[in-house]
């Protein structure tokens, strides 16, 4: 009985230790610092339109980075009080300004601030009088963020007075273009990025390559596809709040570095679903042993590419910046299908701005080194370039050709010896008669 109790106590103590370590791990603490409101400005564009603007910071006082997934501001109370002013309230992230009001998921580093701007558009027949009568008003900010623990939902109220806004000359309204940044590409470079529209779940991968890359490619070129768009077209993604993290995900993610995708409970939960909990646990055990022996990377060696390729939120361009994106399914089969349809060699790759290029699959493995060398400058980019395809020019040396053998004159046939025809031959002398 004593031995049985002792054996049962070992896993119980392990669970308690696991709980203690996990619960004691610090997290992000993100708040909207309403007491630090600054730069209150008021602009009158004409007799009917005015804009009020002010700034405030998102502040992370925690020791882990926080991912602000969504944020929106509203003039309160929502109802009939301000309906005559037709208010439009925009929350602008200066790091990722958008003309359409979309809040792009963003990371706030531990101990850092991120300035945000609120603009309130008001419309009235006599807007100056309307603003003067506005007096004290409230702006409610709703935002959500996460880090080590699941999503946190916060609400912050700003109490402002229209009399505190300083009137300034209206700044020219230059609409913010939601144009992706473009890298300067040498036309002679071995890799030429190919722009496409936003690729969506359900799009046909083969047809995308045939429509956008094949007309630019020549025989012998390689078409490289970024792994995330391939996975998105295959539907291998999940909105973060649709993922219910398991107990294992909410505890084991505490042991990953905060810059790792798997420090997120949502990404780790998807990794568990991809390869199973036992493989994740075995990988974690191997990582612990590897760390003690000075051998990094053991976790991903055990769990495989399916786990290493998972992108957490903010890892993909909008509107998928709020999704966990998995690795592509059956990448080798995808390459084979595209090559069969186009005749071009195809590779599915993961490249970054640090010069690291990982070839997940390629139709001709002998050409993997060409792909790595051509994509080291990362012509696809890691922002919103919308260039998921790259045509890699065939720079292989032309196959050496053996010199043609010199032409030798054909041997001439010996002329046959002339034979006298009976007519031309002199008549034989008659034999002397006896």
Order of alpha helices (4+ residues) and beta strands (2+ residues): alpha-beta-beta-beta-beta-beta-beta-beta-alpha-beta-beta-beta-beta-alpha-beta-alpha-beta-alpha-alpha-alpha-alpha-alpha-beta-alpha-beta-beta-alpha-beta
